[in-house]
Amino acid sequence: MNDRSALYRKERAGTAQCAITCASTANASAASPRISTARNFPKPTGKLATPLCRSKASLTGARTISSIVKPNTFRWLCMEYMRADAFKILHPTTRGARRRIMEAMWIEPVKPGSKLQFGDMPLAHIDHGNIEVLRDRKKETPFAADERLKVLRQVFDTKKDGKAIVPNIVRLVEPFSVYTDGHATATPEELTPPSSSNTTDCAPRRLYASPF
């Protein structure tokens, strides 16, 4: 009987100790600070507040076309041409080639060493002398020079509301193409077939036995 009482008291003591331990653990957890979730984090300030996702324009400093094209400049006239039906009906390959030619002329300096580019030149200041400069910049490759003139003629032919924007001064500039009168006319003697006396006997044809 005494053994059973001792065992009972031992079990009760263990249960009580377990209850005390669990209560202490719960109190310690309640007193300790909770781990903040993403919603509880303080909002970043300064450089950290800058969004991670930026557009390509903001990273490179590039500006949109509408913000860099000055009205009534050569670049503006080219943009008007590319909005016109005369440009839109062209094959995509042709449109791309012409746009590259125009973009190359935009960045050409008006004079060697000048910061002023043809793209920003006012239309009122462009004369046939400036067109000749753009042509002569490609004089080493006459075909490329004539392609520039071809594109420029189309650009200066651009109309808005049915009226020409500017006079087409490009038509006053001669291309680099060399024109000729064609081949010389053949004489009757040259058209007369050669006589048998003027022909040269050909060497006799050799006959080879086929190996097959």
C-alpha positions, 0 to 999 in steps of 0.5 A: 500500500505504501509503495502505491501511495509513493508512486501516486505522489511521484506521478502527481509531482511530475505532472505538476512540474510539466504544467509549470514548464509549459506555462513558463514557455508560454509566458516567455513566447508572449514576452519575446518580440514577434518576427515582423512580416513583410507588411510590418517592415518600415517603408524605405526612405532615400535611395532605398525608396527608389523602385527597382523596376525602371523603364529603359528610358529612365535608365539610359536617359533617353527621351521620347521622340516627341520631346526631342524633335523641334518643330519646323526642323529637318528632323521634324520634316522627316517625321512628317514624311514617315507619318505620310501615306507615301511612306507607309505604303512602302515595303517594310524593308524599304521603310527601314532603309530610308529611315536609316538614311534619314537618321544618318543625316540627322546626326551629320554636323552642319560644319566639321567640328560644329555641334549643330546637327542637320537634324536640328537645322530650321527648315528656313535655313536649309538651301540647296547648298546644304543639300549638296553638303549632305550629298558630298559627304557620301562622294566616296560612294556615289550610289549612297550619295544618290540614295540620299538625294532620292530620300531627300526628294521624297522628304521635301515632297511631303504635304500636309493638309494637301499642301507642300510644307516647304519648296522642294529645293532638292530638285535643284541638286544634281546627282552623282550618276553619270549619264551617257548617250548610250552605245554607238550606232552600229554601221552596215558593215558591222551588221553584215555577217562574215563571209566564208572566206573570212572564217577560220577553219576550226580544229577537227573535233576529236572523238573519244570512246565512251568508257561506259 
